[in-house]
Amino acid sequence: MTQFYQNLKNGMTKSEAMGQGKLSQIKSHPFFWSPFILIGAAN
């Protein structure tokens, strides 16, 4: 979540920020990243 909000602060869209945040955690166990989803418009 920290990476997600940092990406938003740096001007990324919600979908870009979520995607980059998940990619930064991809080698971690899914327990740490799988519960985070976007609901609604991503813009």
PQR file of N, CA, C, O and H, with PARSE charges and radii, in Angstrom:
ATOM      1  N   MET A   1       0.820  -1.191   0.000 -0.4000 1.5000
ATOM      2  CA  MET A   1       0.000   0.000   0.000 -0.0000 2.0000
ATOM      3  C   MET A   1       0.862   1.252   0.000  0.5500 1.7000
ATOM      4  O   MET A   1       0.502   2.263  -0.604 -0.5500 1.4000
ATOM      5  N   THR A   2       1.990   1.184   0.673 -0.4000 1.5000
ATOM      6  CA  THR A   2       2.878   2.348   0.698 -0.0000 2.0000
ATOM      7  C   THR A   2       3.307   2.714  -0.716  0.5500 1.7000
ATOM      8  O   THR A   2       3.298   3.887  -1.091 -0.5500 1.4000
ATOM      9  H   THR A   2       2.282   0.363   1.164  0.4000 1.0000
ATOM     10  N   GLN A   3       3.682   1.709  -1.494 -0.4000 1.5000
ATOM     11  CA  GLN A   3       4.114   1.959  -2.875 -0.0000 2.0000
ATOM     12  C   GLN A   3       2.965   2.521  -3.704  0.5500 1.7000
ATOM     13  O   GLN A   3       3.181   3.410  -4.528 -0.5500 1.4000
ATOM     14  H   GLN A   3       3.689   0.757  -1.189  0.4000 1.0000
ATOM     15  N   PHE A   4       1.758   2.024  -3.504 -0.4000 1.5000
ATOM     16  CA  PHE A   4       0.578   2.519  -4.217 -0.0000 2.0000
ATOM     17  C   PHE A   4       0.387   4.012  -3.977  0.5500 1.7000
ATOM     18  O   PHE A   4       0.246   4.780  -4.929 -0.5500 1.4000
ATOM     19  H   PHE A   4       1.582   1.302  -2.835  0.4000 1.0000
ATOM     20  N   TYR A   5       0.381   4.425  -2.723 -0.4000 1.5000
ATOM     21  CA  TYR A   5       0.170   5.840  -2.410 -0.0000 2.0000
ATOM     22  C   TYR A   5       1.344   6.711  -2.858  0.5500 1.7000
ATOM     23  O   TYR A   5       1.147   7.864  -3.241 -0.5500 1.4000
ATOM     24  H   TYR A   5       0.495   3.801  -1.950  0.4000 1.0000
ATOM     25  N   GLN A   6       2.537   6.179  -2.814 -0.4000 1.5000
ATOM     26  CA  GLN A   6       3.700   6.927  -3.307 -0.0000 2.0000
ATOM     27  C   GLN A   6       3.568   7.159  -4.806  0.5500 1.7000
ATOM     28  O   GLN A   6       3.865   8.246  -5.301 -0.5500 1.4000
ATOM     29  H   GLN A   6       2.697   5.242  -2.503  0.4000 1.0000
ATOM     30  N   ASN A   7       3.121   6.131  -5.526 -0.4000 1.5000
ATOM     31  CA  ASN A   7       2.922   6.270  -6.970 -0.0000 2.0000
ATOM     32  C   ASN A   7       1.835   7.295  -7.282  0.5500 1.7000
ATOM     33  O   ASN A   7       1.988   8.086  -8.213 -0.5500 1.4000
ATOM     34  H   ASN A   7       2.880   5.248  -5.123  0.4000 1.0000
ATOM     35  N   LEU A   8       0.740   7.294  -6.521 -0.4000 1.5000
ATOM     36  CA  LEU A   8      -0.312   8.299  -6.712 -0.0000 2.0000
ATOM     37  C   LEU A   8       0.235   9.698  -6.485  0.5500 1.7000
ATOM     38  O   LEU A   8      -0.061  10.623  -7.242 -0.5500 1.4000
ATOM     39  H   LEU A   8       0.616   6.651  -5.765  0.4000 1.0000
ATOM     40  N   LYS A   9       1.030   9.844  -5.444 -0.4000 1.5000
ATOM     41  CA  LYS A   9       1.634  11.137  -5.123 -0.0000 2.0000
ATOM     42  C   LYS A   9       2.538  11.618  -6.259  0.5500 1.7000
ATOM     43  O   LYS A   9       2.669  12.819  -6.498 -0.5500 1.4000
ATOM     44  H   LYS A   9       1.271   9.093  -4.830  0.4000 1.0000
ATOM     45  N   ASN A  10       3.157  10.665  -6.952 -0.4000 1.5000
ATOM     46  CA  ASN A  10       4.060  10.997  -8.054 -0.0000 2.0000
ATOM     47  C   ASN A  10       3.335  11.188  -9.383  0.5500 1.7000
ATOM     48  O   ASN A  10       3.978  11.333 -10.422 -0.5500 1.4000
ATOM     49  H   ASN A  10       3.050   9.690  -6.758  0.4000 1.0000
ATOM     50  N   GLY A  11       1.990  11.190  -9.358 -0.4000 1.5000
ATOM     51  CA  GLY A  11       1.231  11.524 -10.553 -0.0000 2.0000
ATOM     52  C   GLY A  11       0.694  10.374 -11.378  0.5500 1.7000
ATOM     53  O   GLY A  11       0.118  10.608 -12.441 -0.5500 1.4000
ATOM     54  H   GLY A  11       1.468  11.073  -8.514  0.4000 1.0000
ATOM     55  N   MET A  12       0.859   9.146 -10.932 -0.4000 1.5000
ATOM     56  CA  MET A  12       0.309   8.014 -11.672 -0.0000 2.0000
ATOM     57  C   MET A  12      -1.199   7.944 -11.474  0.5500 1.7000
ATOM     58  O   MET A  12      -1.731   8.440 -10.481 -0.5500 1.4000
ATOM     59  H   MET A  12       1.326   8.956 -10.069  0.4000 1.0000
ATOM     60  N   THR A  13      -1.887   7.316 -12.443 -0.4000 1.5000
ATOM     61  CA  THR A  13      -3.308   7.057 -12.267 -0.0000 2.0000
ATOM     62  C   THR A  13      -3.465   5.940 -11.235  0.5500 1.7000
ATOM     63  O   THR A  13      -2.491   5.279 -10.875 -0.5500 1.4000
ATOM     64  H   THR A  13      -1.454   6.913 -13.250  0.4000 1.0000
ATOM     65  N   LYS A  14      -4.687   5.735 -10.766 -0.4000 1.5000
ATOM     66  CA  LYS A  14      -4.922   4.677  -9.778 -0.0000 2.0000
ATOM     67  C   LYS A  14      -4.550   3.306 -10.323  0.5500 1.7000
ATOM     68  O   LYS A  14      -3.934   2.503  -9.622 -0.5500 1.4000
ATOM     69  H   LYS A  14      -5.479   6.272 -11.058  0.4000 1.0000
ATOM     70  N   SER A  15      -4.922   3.035 -11.573 -0.4000 1.5000
ATOM     71  CA  SER A  15      -4.610   1.723 -12.136 -0.0000 2.0000
ATOM     72  C   SER A  15      -3.111   1.535 -12.340  0.5500 1.7000
ATOM     73  O   SER A  15      -2.589   0.447 -12.100 -0.5500 1.4000
ATOM     74  H   SER A  15      -5.422   3.687 -12.142  0.4000 1.0000
ATOM     75  N   GLU A  16      -2.416   2.575 -12.777 -0.4000 1.5000
ATOM     76  CA  GLU A  16      -0.956   2.492 -12.930 -0.0000 2.0000
ATOM     77  C   GLU A  16      -0.287   2.293 -11.574  0.5500 1.7000
ATOM     78  O   GLU A  16       0.613   1.465 -11.434 -0.5500 1.4000
ATOM     79  H   GLU A  16      -2.840   3.459 -12.972  0.4000 1.0000
ATOM     80  N   ALA A  17      -0.730   3.051 -10.584 -0.4000 1.5000
ATOM     81  CA  ALA A  17      -0.143   2.965  -9.248 -0.0000 2.0000
ATOM     82  C   ALA A  17      -0.340   1.582  -8.649  0.5500 1.7000
ATOM     83  O   ALA A  17       0.577   1.029  -8.042 -0.5500 1.4000
ATOM     84  H   ALA A  17      -1.461   3.723 -10.698  0.4000 1.0000
ATOM     85  N   MET A  18      -1.544   1.016  -8.819 -0.4000 1.5000
ATOM     86  CA  MET A  18      -1.814  -0.320  -8.288 -0.0000 2.0000
ATOM     87  C   MET A  18      -0.971  -1.362  -9.010  0.5500 1.7000
ATOM     88  O   MET A  18      -0.398  -2.250  -8.378 -0.5500 1.4000
ATOM     89  H   MET A  18      -2.289   1.465  -9.312  0.4000 1.0000
ATOM     90  N   GLY A  19      -0.894  -1.253 -10.332 -0.4000 1.5000
ATOM     91  CA  GLY A  19      -0.095  -2.199 -11.109 -0.0000 2.0000
ATOM     92  C   GLY A  19       1.370  -2.173 -10.721  0.5500 1.7000
ATOM     93  O   GLY A  19       1.985  -3.222 -10.535 -0.5500 1.4000
ATOM     94  H   GLY A  19      -1.359  -0.532 -10.845  0.4000 1.0000
ATOM     95  N   GLN A  20       1.931  -0.982 -10.597 -0.4000 1.5000
ATOM     96  CA  GLN A  20       3.337  -0.858 -10.218 -0.0000 2.0000
ATOM     97  C   GLN A  20       3.575  -1.332  -8.787  0.5500 1.7000
ATOM     98  O   GLN A  20       4.601  -1.943  -8.487 -0.5500 1.4000
ATOM     99  H   GLN A  20       1.431  -0.129 -10.747  0.4000 1.0000
ATOM    100  N   GLY A  21       2.628  -1.047  -7.920 -0.4000 1.5000
ATOM    101  CA  GLY A  21       2.748  -1.513  -6.538 -0.0000 2.0000
ATOM    102  C   GLY A  21       2.762  -3.025  -6.452  0.5500 1.7000
ATOM    103  O   GLY A  21       3.551  -3.603  -5.705 -0.5500 1.4000
ATOM    104  H   GLY A  21       1.795  -0.551  -8.164  0.4000 1.0000
ATOM    105  N   LYS A  22       1.889  -3.667  -7.218 -0.4000 1.5000
ATOM    106  CA  LYS A  22       1.852  -5.132  -7.232 -0.0000 2.0000
ATOM    107  C   LYS A  22       3.128  -5.700  -7.847  0.5500 1.7000
ATOM    108  O   LYS A  22       3.676  -6.682  -7.345 -0.5500 1.4000
ATOM    109  H   LYS A  22       1.249  -3.197  -7.825  0.4000 1.0000
ATOM    110  N   LEU A  23       3.603  -5.089  -8.930 -0.4000 1.5000
ATOM    111  CA  LEU A  23       4.833  -5.570  -9.551 -0.0000 2.0000
ATOM    112  C   LEU A  23       6.023  -5.473  -8.603  0.5500 1.7000
ATOM    113  O   LEU A  23       6.913  -6.323  -8.628 -0.5500 1.4000
ATOM    114  H   LEU A  23       3.158  -4.291  -9.338  0.4000 1.0000
ATOM    115  N   SER A  24       6.038  -4.442  -7.771 -0.4000 1.5000
ATOM    116  CA  SER A  24       7.152  -4.295  -6.835 -0.0000 2.0000
ATOM    117  C   SER A  24       7.129  -5.379  -5.757  0.5500 1.7000
ATOM    118  O   SER A  24       8.142  -5.622  -5.102 -0.5500 1.4000
ATOM    119  H   SER A  24       5.315  -3.752  -7.750  0.4000 1.0000
ATOM    120  N   GLN A  25       5.981  -6.029  -5.571 -0.4000 1.5000
ATOM    121  CA  GLN A  25       5.836  -7.067  -4.547 -0.0000 2.0000
ATOM    122  C   GLN A  25       5.683  -8.468  -5.130  0.5500 1.7000
ATOM    123  O   GLN A  25       5.421  -9.412  -4.385 -0.5500 1.4000
ATOM    124  H   GLN A  25       5.158  -5.832  -6.103  0.4000 1.0000
ATOM    125  N   ILE A  26       5.839  -8.625  -6.435 -0.4000 1.5000
ATOM    126  CA  ILE A  26       5.515  -9.876  -7.115 -0.0000 2.0000
ATOM    127  C   ILE A  26       6.295 -11.080  -6.578  0.5500 1.7000
ATOM    128  O   ILE A  26       5.796 -12.204  -6.632 -0.5500 1.4000
ATOM    129  H   ILE A  26       6.052  -7.858  -7.040  0.4000 1.0000
ATOM    130  N   LYS A  27       7.484 -10.871  -6.072 -0.4000 1.5000
ATOM    131  CA  LYS A  27       8.265 -11.993  -5.545 -0.0000 2.0000
ATOM    132  C   LYS A  27       7.932 -12.306  -4.098  0.5500 1.7000
ATOM    133  O   LYS A  27       8.399 -13.305  -3.551 -0.5500 1.4000
ATOM    134  H   LYS A  27       7.890  -9.958  -6.028  0.4000 1.0000
ATOM    135  N   SER A  28       7.124 -11.453  -3.475 -0.4000 1.5000
ATOM    136  CA  SER A  28       6.674 -11.707  -2.106 -0.0000 2.0000
ATOM    137  C   SER A  28       5.538 -12.719  -2.139  0.5500 1.7000
ATOM    138  O   SER A  28       4.934 -12.949  -3.186 -0.5500 1.4000
ATOM    139  H   SER A  28       6.745 -10.641  -3.919  0.4000 1.0000
ATOM    140  N   HIS A  29       5.252 -13.313  -1.008 -0.4000 1.5000
ATOM    141  CA  HIS A  29       4.134 -14.241  -0.890 -0.0000 2.0000
ATOM    142  C   HIS A  29       2.837 -13.494  -1.203  0.5500 1.7000
ATOM    143  O   HIS A  29       2.685 -12.346  -0.786 -0.5500 1.4000
ATOM    144  H   HIS A  29       5.742 -13.126  -0.157  0.4000 1.0000
ATOM    145  N   PRO A  30       1.889 -14.118  -1.931 -0.5600 1.5000
ATOM    146  CA  PRO A  30       0.623 -13.455  -2.267  0.2800 2.0000
ATOM    147  C   PRO A  30      -0.150 -12.927  -1.059  0.5500 1.7000
ATOM    148  O   PRO A  30      -0.983 -12.034  -1.210 -0.5500 1.4000
ATOM    149  N   PHE A  31       0.104 -13.449   0.109 -0.4000 1.5000
ATOM    150  CA  PHE A  31      -0.543 -12.953   1.323 -0.0000 2.0000
ATOM    151  C   PHE A  31      -0.378 -11.442   1.455  0.5500 1.7000
ATOM    152  O   PHE A  31      -1.264 -10.760   1.969 -0.5500 1.4000
ATOM    153  H   PHE A  31       0.781 -14.175   0.231  0.4000 1.0000
ATOM    154  N   PHE A  32       0.757 -10.922   0.990 -0.4000 1.5000
ATOM    155  CA  PHE A  32       1.069  -9.507   1.168 -0.0000 2.0000
ATOM    156  C   PHE A  32       0.454  -8.598   0.110  0.5500 1.7000
ATOM    157  O   PHE A  32       0.258  -7.410   0.366 -0.5500 1.4000
ATOM    158  H   PHE A  32       1.476 -11.476   0.572  0.4000 1.0000
ATOM    159  N   TRP A  33       0.142  -9.133  -1.082 -0.4000 1.5000
ATOM    160  CA  TRP A  33      -0.347  -8.257  -2.135 -0.0000 2.0000
ATOM    161  C   TRP A  33      -1.699  -8.632  -2.714  0.5500 1.7000
ATOM    162  O   TRP A  33      -2.337  -7.786  -3.340 -0.5500 1.4000
ATOM    163  H   TRP A  33       0.302 -10.098  -1.290  0.4000 1.0000
ATOM    164  N   SER A  34      -2.161  -9.847  -2.536 -0.4000 1.5000
ATOM    165  CA  SER A  34      -3.403 -10.276  -3.188 -0.0000 2.0000
ATOM    166  C   SER A  34      -4.676  -9.606  -2.689  0.5500 1.7000
ATOM    167  O   SER A  34      -5.629  -9.518  -3.463 -0.5500 1.4000
ATOM    168  H   SER A  34      -1.644 -10.534  -2.027  0.4000 1.0000
ATOM    169  N   PRO A  35      -4.761  -9.126  -1.445 -0.5600 1.5000
ATOM    170  CA  PRO A  35      -6.039  -8.551  -1.014  0.2800 2.0000
ATOM    171  C   PRO A  35      -6.338  -7.167  -1.578  0.5500 1.7000
ATOM    172  O   PRO A  35      -7.436  -6.654  -1.359 -0.5500 1.4000
ATOM    173  N   PHE A  36      -5.416  -6.548  -2.287 -0.4000 1.5000
ATOM    174  CA  PHE A  36      -5.617  -5.177  -2.739 -0.0000 2.0000
ATOM    175  C   PHE A  36      -6.164  -5.134  -4.163  0.5500 1.7000
ATOM    176  O   PHE A  36      -5.526  -5.619  -5.097 -0.5500 1.4000
ATOM    177  H   PHE A  36      -4.524  -6.964  -2.466  0.4000 1.0000
ATOM    178  N   ILE A  37      -7.350  -4.550  -4.319 -0.4000 1.5000
ATOM    179  CA  ILE A  37      -7.999  -4.407  -5.617 -0.0000 2.0000
ATOM    180  C   ILE A  37      -8.573  -2.999  -5.736  0.5500 1.7000
ATOM    181  O   ILE A  37      -8.819  -2.330  -4.733 -0.5500 1.4000
ATOM    182  H   ILE A  37      -7.869  -4.155  -3.560  0.4000 1.0000
ATOM    183  N   LEU A  38      -8.780  -2.561  -6.967 -0.4000 1.5000
ATOM    184  CA  LEU A  38      -9.456  -1.285  -7.216 -0.0000 2.0000
ATOM    185  C   LEU A  38     -10.903  -1.574  -7.584  0.5500 1.7000
ATOM    186  O   LEU A  38     -11.181  -2.499  -8.348 -0.5500 1.4000
ATOM    187  H   LEU A  38      -8.580  -3.104  -7.782  0.4000 1.0000
ATOM    188  N   ILE A  39     -11.816  -0.793  -7.046 -0.4000 1.5000
ATOM    189  CA  ILE A  39     -13.232  -0.921  -7.368 -0.0000 2.0000
ATOM    190  C   ILE A  39     -13.701   0.412  -7.931  0.5500 1.7000
ATOM    191  O   ILE A  39     -13.425   1.465  -7.356 -0.5500 1.4000
ATOM    192  H   ILE A  39     -11.591  -0.042  -6.425  0.4000 1.0000
ATOM    193  N   GLY A  40     -14.407   0.371  -9.051 -0.4000 1.5000
ATOM    194  CA  GLY A  40     -14.912   1.598  -9.655 -0.0000 2.0000
ATOM    195  C   GLY A  40     -13.988   2.112 -10.741  0.5500 1.7000
ATOM    196  O   GLY A  40     -13.106   1.398 -11.217 -0.5500 1.4000
ATOM    197  H   GLY A  40     -14.632  -0.484  -9.518  0.4000 1.0000
ATOM    198  N   ALA A  41     -14.201   3.350 -11.121 -0.4000 1.5000
ATOM    199  CA  ALA A  41     -13.410   3.971 -12.186 -0.0000 2.0000
ATOM    200  C   ALA A  41     -11.966   4.145 -11.741  0.5500 1.7000
ATOM    201  O   ALA A  41     -11.698   4.622 -10.638 -0.5500 1.4000
ATOM    202  H   ALA A  41     -14.918   3.930 -10.734  0.4000 1.0000
ATOM    203  N   ALA A  42     -11.051   3.757 -12.600 -0.4000 1.5000
ATOM    204  CA  ALA A  42      -9.634   3.820 -12.258 -0.0000 2.0000
ATOM    205  C   ALA A  42      -8.985   5.137 -12.663  0.5500 1.7000
ATOM    206  O   ALA A  42      -7.778   5.302 -12.485 -0.5500 1.4000
ATOM    207  H   ALA A  42     -11.269   3.370 -13.495  0.4000 1.0000
ATOM    208  N   ASN A  43      -9.746   6.067 -13.197 -0.4000 1.5000
ATOM    209  CA  ASN A  43      -9.145   7.333 -13.633 -0.0000 2.0000
ATOM    210  C   ASN A  43      -9.297   8.426 -12.631  0.5500 1.7000
ATOM    211  O   ASN A  43      -8.840   9.545 -12.864 -0.5500 1.4000
ATOM    212  H   ASN A  43     -10.726   5.934 -13.342  0.4000 1.0000
TER
END
